[in-house]
Each structure stands twice: as structure tokens, then as C-alpha cells.
Amino acid sequence: MVLEDNECDSVFDTQITEEHVETHYGNVHCIMSGTPKANLPVVLTFHDVGLNHKSCFEPLFNHEDMHEIIRHLPVCHIEAPGQHEGAKTLHNEYSYPSMDQLSEAVPAVLKHFGLCRVIGLGVGAGAYILAKFALNHPDMVDGLVLININPSAEGIMDSVASKITGWTHTLPETVIPHLFGKDEIETNHDLIATYRHHITTTMNQSNVSQFLRSYHSRNALEVERPVPGGNINARTLKCSTLLIVGDNSPAVEAVVDCNAKLDPTKTTLLKMADCGGLPQVDQPAKVIEALKYFIQGMGYLSSASMTRLRSRTASGSSVSSFDGSRSRAHTNELQRARTHSRGAEEKRGRSHTDVAMECSSNSDQVASKSNQVTC
């Protein structure tokens, strides 16, 4: 369904509902904003370790450019057990759920709010949880935006290092390197101090420690890149997927590895230049720009005000523009959205802000490429 401007008021309501939803794996704190519609997906978010929905997503959703999205689509934030503000320490007899179990708690949330389909937006541990949910419930997921996802299980050496770090470091000193890159920690003292203070004073540290242990104990995502003539039953994400990572993030290698394991015809990797560990906090405007095109590519937000986007798609030695004719048999959602809105942008005189993005393919055959975008 494509939304027009005169439909906005009937789709989006400023009403905010805050509830604890009971699941098989404990109560999860949820914040529902807007009124769900049967024919529209809901933006479903899940935060990273050491964060909650406010510290993880507030800079993104409070940005003025995000209003075009939340005017059209309702938003549901999920917070893992014990991770919301003011959370009491979980009982000793409570067994903290695994990452797989947390992903299976998501359907209970959707059922509670009467939601049928979602566009998932997850960061770190939350990205893993939503990806696992999409693998097990593909009919409920229209698209995924995964920031800093690590699809691999923690190796033996990493596991030992995590345990030693847990013994010798405070919780903030353990979580901060998970969220931010080394350069960022050494240079952006105000940002790091803000998040260290948040972890120390706002979060229940006992509960955060349990969530962190659960994340460190995760299994590898069972995904396999489909190849022509290969395993026709290869398990992979069926929905359009946008992977995002800052070039100074500690998760760069993990995200690139994830990109190599997903269906190249449905996946785009956005690598953000001069960006730290939390792109949605560091450069929210660029993340929102990508979100708009991604969501528009699925048939929504055609009337949203779209900032001009220039990009170059490289295929070996050849380079083409999104403004040129499409020559690919398959393309990613950003390209489809850009082509879809090209005529409207030309009528507007291309007067919007420029955001430069470069695309490079990472596969041999044109028809089966996923794109890496650097902005």
C-alpha cells in the first residue's frame, strides 16, 4: 500500500501506550506509538546491550527528518527483560532467556498489540534477535534494518576474554567497547561519558550483566548465501535487508561477514564514513535517509519528502548512477526506491540536500550482487 499525504492523519496517532507484555520467557517492556493498521507494517525496534529504547533510538526518532516515517507508520519498541528504566533486579530464580528465546518472545508482543507485519530495526544484540525472529517467522517481517549485527557465535578465545574482562572490569568498562570503537573511546570523551553515566545510573547493572551474558552465549545465525545451482533449501533471510555499520565501529568485520552470508539480491550493506559505533546516534540524518529509501522501496512513503541522494554503483570497472537507466536484473531496495522517485524529484528541480553515497558490488555476477554503500 502506498500512502499519500492526505492519509497521514488517519494512519498515525500520537497516542503512546506503555505496557509490560507477558511472554513464555518473562515480561518485556514495550512502548507502542501510533495506531496499528491491518494493511500497514509497524516499525519494530530492539536495542543493544547496555541500552534501552531511549538511549538506543531516541536521537533517531526525535530527529526532525524521522517525522515523515512516524507520521505514516506506527512504532513499537521492545525492551529485553529488566532493561527498561527503573527496572528492579530480576529474581534469583529467574533464568535469563537466551537470544533464541528472546526472538521467540517477539510473536507474543505482536499478538498482544494486534500487529501482523513489521519492519524490524535492531542494533547489536537487538539486530541478532530480530534477524532470528525473521528466520523463524518470515511471513511476519516485511523488511529488516540491522545495525552492528554479528551473525557468528562467540569463539573460544573471545569467550575466555569476555569472562576475564567480566572479572577484572566494571560493567560500564565491559559494555562501552562493545558499543564504541577504540578511536571513538579515545577521542569523543563527552559521548563516552554520557553513555557510561547512563549505564551506571539508569540501567540495572545486574540485569544488564545477564543480558550481556546471554548475548555472549548466542548461537551462530543459521544463514547461507543462496548461489545459482547450489542448495535450493539454503536458509536465509527472505525479506529485504539493510545492514548498517559505521566505519569506526567494533562491529565492522562482523557486519561485512553477515553481508557475505545473506541473499545478495535482497541485501544492502551501508558502511557510513567517519561514523562511530552507533550510527543512529552519531549520524541520524544519514540513517533516516537510508530508512526512507528502504521503506519506500517496499511500496510505502511515496509521498514522503525525500532528500536528494546521489550515488554511483560500481560493477568491476563500470560505474552507473541511480539517475541513469536500470540495467540490472536484480537490485537492492535503495536502488528501487531511488528509481521510483526519480520522476518526482526531477519535477521538484532537485532542490533537496545532497547526500553522497558510493555503491560497490561484492559478487561476480551482475544479477546476483548485493551492494555495499559508503556514505
Order of alpha helices (4+ residues) and beta strands (2+ residues): alpha-beta-beta-beta-alpha-alpha-beta-alpha-beta-alpha-beta-alpha-alpha-alpha-alpha-alpha-beta-alpha-beta-alpha-alpha-beta-beta-alpha-alpha-beta-beta
